[in-house]
Each structure stands twice: as C-alpha cells, then as structure tokens.
Amino acid sequence: MEILNRPTELEERSGPAFWVDEAIWGHRLHDEQSPWLTFLEFMTVLLAEHREGRALREGRPNSLSYKPQLQLRLRNLVFNNPHVATVQADSRSEEAAWALWFEKMTESAGGLDKPDFTYLRDRFESFDDFAAVLRFLQSSAIDGTSNKRWSSKFVFPFGPNSLFEDLNVKPGGSVSNDRRFFARTGELLYLMLARSDRAEDLRNVLVTRFLEEPSPYDGMARALQGECMLAKAERAGAYLPCKSHSIFNRLAADWLSILSLPIPVHDAIPHIVTMTGLNLILYQLDRARELLGRPSISMVCEIVSPKKSVVRDLSADSYQQNNMLPQQAIERHIRRVTETEAWAAAITSDDPTLNAIDILKREYSWPEADEDDLSTTPQALVDELVGRAMTRHKQHVGKIHMTWARSIGLASRRSSRRVRYAPTDQLLKTLVVACVNKRLEFKDFLVLLHHRYGFVIGDAQAQTFIDGGSADQEDFSDNAHRLEERLASLGLLKRLSDSCAYVENPFQRAMVA
C-alpha cells in the first residue's frame, strides 16, 4: 500500500502539535463529528467542488481546497428565530404580523452585515405559511433538539440549498468556520470516495440525484435563503495518507448499492450515513491492524438473547480488543523509529540526543524548538512522545470506535455491564438494504457479512473460537437462529422450508413486483 507524504503546505500551517494520529488515519478523524455530520460535511465539499467542475476528482493528492456555502439567512430563519411564535400569538393582521417580525428579526439576526428579510413577504402567501415551512425544516433538522448553538445546527440535506458548513457567529457579528463539528472527517470521506475504484460512477449518481435533481423540499430552503452565500476564504488542509484502500472501494460500492434502489434520495440518506459510519470504524481498525501486522479485523456480534451467553462474553472481548487497537498502533508507529538505521546511527553518534531530536522532528514534527531538552536521552524522548501522543489520541481519535459504534447501532450495553457488538434492528435493515441485491440464502448472508465487514454471527464464521474451545458450535448456531428470527420479524427474511430461508431486500422486492 502506498502511503502519501505529508504535504509541505500542511507542515507550514498551524496544526497538530505533532503528527502521529494524522500520519496513520489522516487529518482528521474526530469523535464529536458524528456520522451524520460527517455526511453533511462531505456533501458541502462535494457541492463546492461540483461548482468548480471537479467533483470527486483529485488533481494532486491532498490538494483539496474549496469554498463552502454559509447560508446565513436560512440558518437565522430556522435556528435563530424565536419571534415567529410570539408574533402569531398576538393575532395581528397579516401586514402587522410581517412588519413586527421584520423589526424583531432585523435586530436579532447574527452574522449578517445588513440583515434584510423583506424579500420573504413576496415568497409566502401568508405569515402562517411562512411559519409552517420553518416548523417543517426545524422538525426535520439533524440533531434539531440538541442544545448546540444555532450556527452549529443543520437542516436535513434535501439538496444544494440546504448545505452549509459549521460556523462560529460571535455576538459582535464576526463569522468564522468552526472545526468542532465539521472537524474534517467529512473531508477525509470525500478523499476516500474520490480515490475509490468507483469514483466516476459515484460522481454521476451523487451529482444527479443530490445536486441537479434534489428533493422538492429543497425548494423551501431556497425560498428562505435567497441568493447563495459562499465563504470568502478557501478551506484547505485535509490529508489522507492512503493513496488507495480496499475500504475506500467497499464504501463506494455500499453507497452505489443503496443509491441504485427505487427510493427517494432523502430516504436513502439514513442508510448511507449508517454504512459510512461502519466503514470508517473499520478503516480506523484496519489501519491499526496493518501497522501492527495483525490478522484481519473481526467483530463477534451477539444477536441479543434474553440471558447471558458465551457469545455475549466473546462479543464483549472482541469489542474491547478492537477498541485497544488504535492505541497500540500509536505506540507501534512511534517506537518503530528506533528500529531504523538512522536511529541506530544517531544513538551511537557524538551527540545522540541532538541527532535523535532531529529524527523525531522529521518524522513526527516533535519536539518544538522551545521543548528541546539536550540533557535527556533518546529513549526518554521516545517515551515522552508516546505518552503525549497517547494522551492526545484518547481525547478524540481514540473515541471513534466507541462513539460511532453506538451511534450506528453496532455496539450496546443493553442487558449487560460490558459494551459488546449487538446490532440493532435499524442496523440490520441497513445491512440488508446495502448488501442484498437479490434474494440470498440466509447462510450466504452470514458469509457475506463476515467477508465484507468481519462480522462473526454463525458457527461457520466462528470456527476459530469453536476449535479453540472458547465456544461450542451450538452457541453460535443459536446466535444465528436468533438473527434469522429477527430478520423474519422485520419482514427481511422468508422461510420456504425448515432448511431453506432467504434474506430479501424490501426495496429490491418492490422492483420485482
């Protein structure tokens, strides 16, 4: 696998204190950016790049630079507008209601030099219609009930007019982009798909279905926003180390599979978000595995049973082992520098500490000039860097597996004191939607999940545990049977006989009908 060098322009910009997490996974994975927000950031990048005629095309590796939409009028109207209910409660005439609301909104709108919303009067037949549109967009918003500031809330991505980046709007009116919730994970996702072997197919589908033929609901956002607002400065600095990866290809294939179904695009988005979350979790684990030289990633999944089982314990063990992989990769990534010829030469030189510092600066951008300590030893320097990198890793990147696995319905503590892999009904449905193109035997479905995502559910996939004496064949046979019953209850499986059950994608079934 070809690993791309860190671009020189990234080294010159202010950025991470040292380059460790980023060297392994990219700049950057961030736990506070949920799979939904990652998808929204991706769509914001896609729209900006489509506007420049280069959607999902990467000229030079890691050269992504784009101008996102701000849509401050739309955001003020949907998320920073407590005045509508007050005005409606006054039972004023139509003209009086608009006049009062214009006055209040002009005073409270944030981030706009000269707030003027009078154009809305010609776009809605009545103030009540205007209020109804706002309520719809508020009710369908992503995390609309959260206590985030109004400039970090997002409408559902119905189309190009509904897309915008995360902002920090200060009381004085200044506006700046914020990297807390749009922390570049969506930029990484964009680069992954641009480097996949299905980039061209995906470009055609995404541009057509999302940007050129958006949902009719996007017209509401267009009516509220009016003329598009773009950022003044380019957003740059994303870095993805892998020139190619099998997970990039699988991620693109999952998206295309979902987008090929005869369902409205806004109904496909939740499934895309879930599969994105799963693939990015596996990307983090697989990059760690590659660095450590371990076997392929596996996830023992318990199909929740009414009482404690061997599979539950093995699932919790599997979860914990995977959760530790990124930390182990961090330490391995740093300590392997001590196995190089350059390090051997440095520590046997006349000035081992100074030469060791030079190597660490070149490899990890650490230590800073004011942190150079020539009185220490090369080994102590490596130990200190490992400690610092581990502390930093645990703050955000190290929480991705835990946070995202729960977010997409992969991990749970339900009926147990330990977190383990226990897929929810919604995740199971998404897996069927993404993976089953035509009727598939249940046993083949288990093989498919194991091959694509490392899921261990039935006894055939759990042979390693059975041969090692950790479980009996019956333990995993019962686990598979519970999945069969779950899928049947969800309308995703039909049993034709005692020995023949088929998993069916409900949307593919609709196509056949």
N, C-alpha and C positions, 0 to 999 in steps of 0.2 A: 504494500500500500504506500502510495506517495504522500508524504506529509509536506505541506507548503510552508515555506519560511514566513516568519512574521514580517509584514511589510514595513519598510523603513519609515513611512509616514506615521505608522502606529507608534513606533518607538519614539518619535519626536513629539507626539501629542501627550498631554497629561492623561494618565490612565492608571491601570492597576499598579500597585506598589511593587509587585513582582509578577513575573509571567510564568505561572505554574498551571493553575486550572485552565487558563486560556490556551496554553500550549497543547493540552490534552483534548479538550472539548470545544474550544472556540471562545470567542468574545461576543456574547457570553450566555451561559445558562443561569437562570435566576428563579428561585423558588416562589417569589412573590408575584411573578408573572405567570398566571395560571394558563392552562391550555387554551382557554377561551381568549385571553388577552394576547397570547402568542399568535393565534389565528388572526385576530384583529390587526396586530402589528404587521403580520405578513401581508394581509390584504392592502394595508396602507402603503407598504413598499411596492407591491405589485401594481397598484393604481398609478403611483408616481413613475415607475419605470415604464409602464404601458404608455403613459403620456409622452414619454421620450422615445417611444418606439423600440424599446429593448426589454420587454417583459420576459423574465426568466432567461435572459441572455447575459452571460458574464464575460465581458471582453477580456479583462485581465483578472486573474484570481485575486479575490479580496479587494477589489476596487469599487465596491458598491458605494454609490453616493446619490442621494435622491432628495427631493423636496416634497415633504408630505403635506396633506391638507390640514388646515386648522379648524375650519367650520365653526368659528366662534359665535356667530349669530345663532346657528342651530343649537349649540350646546347651552348657550344662555337661555334660550327659549324652553328647552326641555328640562334642564337640570338646575337652573339658577333663576327660577321664575315662580316665586310663591304668590304672585299677585293675582293670578287668574281666578283662583277660588274666592279671594276676597272681593274682587270686582263682581263676580257672578252673584255672590251673596247679597250685594247691595240692591239687586233688582232694578238696575238703571235701564234707561233706554239704550238702544243699540249704539247710537253715536256717543252717548255719555260714557258707556262702558269702554269703548275703544279709547276715547280721549283720556279717561282716568288711567287705564292700563298703560297707554303710551307714556304718560307722565311718570308713573312709578317705575316702569321698565327702563326708561332712559336714565334714571337716577341710579339704578342698582346694577345695570349690566357691567360685566367685567371684561377687561382685555380689549375693548373697542375704543378707538380714539374718539369717534363721533357716533355714538350709538343712535341709530335711526331705524325704527321698525315700522314706519308708516306704510311701507310697501305691502304689509300683510293685509291691510284693510281691503285691497283690491283682489286678494287671493282667496278670501273666505267669504261666503255668503253671510255668515253671522259670527258673532263672537262665540256663541255656543259651539259652532262647528270647529272654530279655531281651538277651543278648549278640548274638544273631543279628540282632535288629532294629537294634541300634546299628551293627553291621557293615554292614548294608544302607544305612542312612542315611549312614554315612561314605563308603561306596564310590560313592554317587550324588551326593555333595555337589559344589557348584560350586567348582572350584579346590581340591578337598579335599586334594590333596597339596602345596599351597603351604606356605611357611613363615610365613604370616601368623599373628598371634596368634589364639588360639581365639575371641575375641569378634568377629573380623572374618572368620570363616568362615561359610558359609551352606549349609543343606540345600537339596536340589532343591525348587523351588516346587510341590509336589504339590497344595497347597490352602491355605486360610486359616491353618491351624495351623502351616504351615511358613514363614510370612513374618515377618520382623523386621528392624529397622534395624541398621546398623553401630554398634558401641559400643566405648568405651574403658573397660575394667574395670581399675582400679588395684589394686595389691597390698593396699591398706588396705580395699578393698571398695567404694570410691566408683565410681559409674557415670555416664558422660556420653556423649552422642551424639558420633560422630566423623565429620568431613566429608572424610576422605581417600578412602575407597572408596564412600561414599554422598555424593558431592560436589555433589548437586543436579541432576545430569544426568537422573536419573530423574524429578525434579520437572518439569524442562523437558519431558520426554517426555509426562508427564501433561497439562501445559498444552497442548502441541501437539495431542494427541488430543482434548482437551476442546474445542478451538477448530476442529477439523476439521468438514467438512460431513457426516461420517458418525458423529458423536459418539453420537447416540441408538442407532443400530444397534449400534455397538461396545459401548456400555454394556450392552445387553441380552445380548449374546453373552458378554462377559467376566464379568459377574456370574453368569450361569447356569452357564457351563462351568468357571470357575475357583473361584468363591466358594460357590455354592449346590449345585453338583454336582461336588465335587472328586474327584480320583483316590482310589481306596481306600487308596493308600499314605499319604495324609494322615492316616489314622486312626492310623498309627504315631506320627506327631508329636503328635497329640492325646493318645494314651496316655502318652507320655513327659512332655509339658509339663503336663498337667492344666489347671487354670484359666488362662485367658489373662492375660498381663501387659501392661499398657499403660504408655507413658511418662507421667510426671507433667505434663510441660510440653508445650505446643503447639510444633510445628515450623513456622516461617513464614520468609518472606524470599525465596521463589522469584520470579523475574522473567523474563518472556518478552516481548521488545519488539514482536513482530508480532501484530497482532490476528487476522490470517488469513494463510495462505500456501499455495500450491499443494502444497508438500511435505507440509504437515500432512494435506491431503486424500489425497495418494497414500499416505502412511504408513498412514492408517486403512484405505484400500482394500486395501493389501497384507495387513494383519492380518486383515481380514474374509475375504479370499480364502483365506488359509491356514486360518482357523478354520472355514470352511464345509466343509472336506474331512472325509471319514469316517474320521478317525484319532483315537486318544486324545489328549487335550489335552496330556499330557506329551510326546507325540511331536511335537506341533506347535510346542512352545516353542522348540526349537533353530532352526527356520526363522524364527519370529517375531524371535528375537534377531538373527539374521543380517540380515534385512531392516531391522530397526531400526537396526543399525549402518550399513548402506549409506545409508539415508535421512538419518541425522543427519550423516554425512560430506557428503552432497550439500547439506544445509541450511547447513552451515558454508561450503561453497564458493559456494553460490548467494547467500547474504547478502553475501559478499565481492564477488561479481560485480556484484550490484545496486549496491553502494556505488561500485564502480569504473566502472560503466557499460559493462561488457564484454558480449560475446555469451554465449549460453547455454553452460553447462558441458559439456565433452565429455571422455571418457576413452577413449583409444585402448588397446584390450585385446589383448594378444598371447595367442593360444592357443599355448601353449609348443611350440616347434619344436626339433628336435634340434641345429640350428645357428643361429648369429646371422643375423638377418634385418633388413630395412628396418623392418618392423612393430615389431620389438623396440626399435629405436632411437627410433622415433616414440612408442612407448608410454612409454619412459623419459623422453622430453622432455615428454610430456603429463603424466606424474606430477609431474615437477619444477615445471612451470608451475603446476599446481593447488596444489602444496604451498606455493608462494610467495604465492598469492592472499590468504590471511588476513593476512599481514604487510603486504602492500601496502594492504589495506583499513584496517588500523590507522593507518598513516601518513596515508592519504587522509581518514579520519574526523577526525583531529586537525587537519590542515592546512587543511581546508576552512573552518574557523572564520575564517581570515584573509581569506576572500573575502566575508565578511558586511559589511553596512553598519555594524553595531555595532562591528566591529573597526576599520573604516576611521575611524570617529569616535573610537575610543579612542586610536589611534596618532597622531592629529592634535590631541589634546586637550592641555591644560596639563600633565597628569600621565599620560603614555601607559602607563608601566609599571604603575601602580596600577590604572588602568582595564582594562588587559589582564588583570591578575591577577583582577579581578572577573569578567570574562567566562570565563576558564578555570575558575574555581571553580564558576560557574553551570553550565557545560557538562560539565565532566569531574571535578568535586569535587577539584580540584588547583589550586594547592599548598595544603598545610596552613598554618595560621596561623604556625607556627614555621618555615616554609620560605619565607615571603615575602622576596624579595630585591629591594628597590626600586632597587638600583644596576644591575641588569641591564636588558636591552632586551626589548621584546615578542617580537621574533623569536627571541632567545636562549631565552626562556621556552618558546616553542612547540617549539624544537629539543630542549630538555631533556625536555619531556613526551613527545615522540616517542621519544626514547632510552629513557626509563624504561618507557614503555608497551611498547616492543618487547622489552625485557629481560624484563618480566613475562610478556608474551604467549608468548615462547619456552619458558617453564618448563612450561606445561601446555596451554593452549588451542591454541598453535601446533603441538602434537604430536598433536592429534586425528587429522588426516588420515593421518599416517604410522602411528601406533599402531593405529588402528582398521582401516585398510585391510588391514594384515597380519592382524589378529585375525579378520576375517571371511573371509579367503581371497581378497581382491581384489588385493593387491599382494604382490610377491615379488622376491627377488634370485636365485632359482633359475636356474642356468646363466648367470649374468650378474653383472658387477660393479656394475651400476646397478639400483636398485629401479625396477620398472615395474608396470603393471597386467597381471596374469596370473592370471585367475580359476582357482581350484581346482575339483576335481570337486564338492566339497561345496557351494560357492557356486553352481555351475552347476545343481545339482539343486534348490537352494532357489529359484533364479530361475524354473525351470520350475514348481515347486510353487506359487509365488506368482502367476505371470503367465499360465499356460496353463490356461484354464478348459475348453477343448475342443480337440480335435485342431487343430493350427495348422501351416500350411506353414512350412518352415524359413526361407525368405526373409522371411516375415511376422514370424517370431520375431525375426530380426535387426532389423527395422524397429521392433518393439515395444520391444526393449531400448534402442535408440537414442532413441526418443521418450520413454520413461519415465525412463531413467537416464543418458542421454548416452553409452552405450557405442558405440564405433566398432569394428566387427569385420569386416564385409564391405565389398566395393568400393562398393556403393551408398551406404553411410554415410560412406565415406572420400573422396567425390568432391572435397572441398576440397583434400585432400592430393594427390590424383591430378592435379587441374587445376593445382595449384601446382608440380608437378614433384618433390614430395618422395617420391613412390612411384609405382609402376606399378600398373595395375589388377590384374595377376597377383599382386602381393604380398598384397593384401587378399583376393583370391579364394582363394588358398592358405590364408590365415588362417581364412577362413570354412569351407573344406573340413576343416581340422583340427578345428574346433568340431563340425562335422557328425559326424565320426568319433568324437570324444569322447562326444558325446551318445548315439550309437548303442551305444558300448561300455558306457554306463551304463544302457542299457535305456530311454532317454528319447526315442529317435528311431527311426522306421521308414521305410525307403526302399521305395517302391512301384514306382519305375522310375528310370532314370537322371536324369530331370528332375523327379521328384516325391518329396520327403521330408517327413515330418510329425513335428513335436515333440509328444509326448504326456505329460501329467501322469499318473504311475503311479497316483495315488490317484483321479483322475477316471476312469481306465480301469477301476479296481475298482468304481466306482459304476455304470458302464455294464454291466459284467459281472454 
